[in-house]
Amino acid sequence: MAKRKQTRREKSGSGLFRFFRGLYITVFAFSLVIVVGYVAFRIWAPAPDVDDQVVFHPTSDEEPDDPNVGPAAGPSVPPSAQPSASPTPEPEEIVLHRRDGVFTCLLIGSADMGGTDTMMLGVFDTAGKTASLVSLPRDTVVRVRDADRKLNSVQSVGGTGLLMETVSKMLAVPVDYYVEVDTYAFKAIVDEIGGVYFDVPVDMNYDDPYQDLHIHISKGYQRLNGNGALGVMRCRNCYANADIGRTQTQRKFLAALAKQTVTLSNATKVTSLINILNTYVESDMALNDMVWFGTQAIGMDLDAALSAAALPGEWISPYYELDDQGVLELVNSLGLYEEEVPLKALNIYHP
C-alpha cells in the first residue's frame, strides 16, 4: 500500500515537473522572441541620423548691387594712386547646434489647381514627447530666382527641394523630411474611421464651380464625414482673414483627426489606413524612420503635448509679410537648438 502511494507521489511530482518545465521553456522562448525582436528593431529602425549642427550664411543688406561701384562723392584719383582693392570678406557663418532627439518635417497639402494649398512645419521632440505645428501662410512673400513670389508657388517653380530650402533659409530651421498629402487623403481617412468630431468655428458657405468645390457646413460641434472634413480643410474664403483663419482651423482639425484615429477601436483598420497613405502620400522619409517615429509617438497626450502656431505678420496686398521679431521668438520657442537663434540667422524678405 505504501509503495502505491509513493508511486502516485512520484507520478504527481513528475507531472508537476513536466508542467513547470514546459512553462519555463514557454516563458524563455517568449522572452527570447521579445529580446530578438527588440534587437532586430534597434538594428532595422534606429533613430534617424541628422547633422548635429547647422550652418547658415546670412545675407547682408549692406552689400552693393554692383561691386564695381564705389563711394559717390570725392575727387577723382589717378588709377596709379588708388589703393589696391581689399579682398571681399567671406560671409559670416552662423553655426547652431541641434538638440538631440528633435526632428522637423515640412507638411505639404497639394492643391487641385496647381501650387501648394497648405504648408506646415512639424517639430517633434522625441525626448520630451512634445510636438509643434507651425502654419506657413501660403501668401508669404519670398525672393526666389530673382523674382518676388508667394510661398505656395515655390514648389511649382523648382520642386519640393526648392520649397524645403526656401523654408529652411527663411526660418533658420533645418528641414529633415517632407510629407506631401493630397487633400483627398483627409476625406478617405475620415470616412475609414467613421467620421471625426470637430467644432467648426464659422458657418461655411462657398461654391466654386470651376474647381467643383461646394462647401456648406454649419458652425458648431458635430461629426464630419469625409466630404465635410475636406470642406473644412479647404475653405479659405469662409474667414475674414482668409488663409490665416483657415490655417488655424486646419491645425485644430489635424489634432482632432490624429487623436481620433489613434485609438484601440481603429486597430483593425491599420492595413486600410496604410493603403490610403500609400495612395495619397508622398515623402522622402524612409520606412525605418517612419517606424521609429511611430514608436516614439506611443503614449503621447496630444491634448497637452501638441502646440500650434502660425508665422506672425500682416497682409500687405498682394503678399503676407512676416514680422521678423515675432518669427524669431516663435523659432526660438520650438526648442530646436542648444542656443538662441540670432535675428541675423533668419532670411526674411521684405519687398
Secondary structure, DSSP 8 states (H G I E B T S, - for coil): -HHHHHHHHHHHHHHHHHHHHHHHHHHHHHHHHHHHHHHHHHHHS------SEEEE----TTS-SSTT---S-S----GGGS-----------EEEEB-TTEEEEEEEEE-TTSSEEEEEEEEEETTTTEEEEEE--TTBEEEETTEEEEGGGHHHHHHHHHHHHHHHHHHT----EEEEEETHHHHHHHHHTT-EEEEE-S-EEEEEGGGTEEEEE-SEEEEE-HHHHHHHHH--TTSTTTHHHHHHHHHHHHHHHHHHHSSGGGGGGHHHHHHHHHHHEEES--HHHHHHHHHHHTT--HHHHEEEEE--EEEETTEEEE-HHHHHHHHHHT--BSS---GGG------
